[in-house]
Amino acid sequence: MSSTSPNQQSSEQDHPNSWSNTERRFANKSASEYYDPCQDFADRSMKCMKRNNFDREMCYDYFQAYRDCKKQWVRHSLS
């Protein structure tokens, strides 16, 4: 059970930083401010590194794909 009273909960909801206000602002933001579209490439790079005992040469293609993705994303963000 929650230890907050109903009056305390309503005052929290009226607070300017309450979740409902934050959620509204979050929903109106573009994806690039909260989501890294290249995260999948980063994850694959790390999996490759772990799979290959952290031998960077074995994972060059994964790193290059990540760099290419980031470059394209930055270019798109600036336009």
Beta strands, then each sheet from edge to edge (+ up, - down):
end
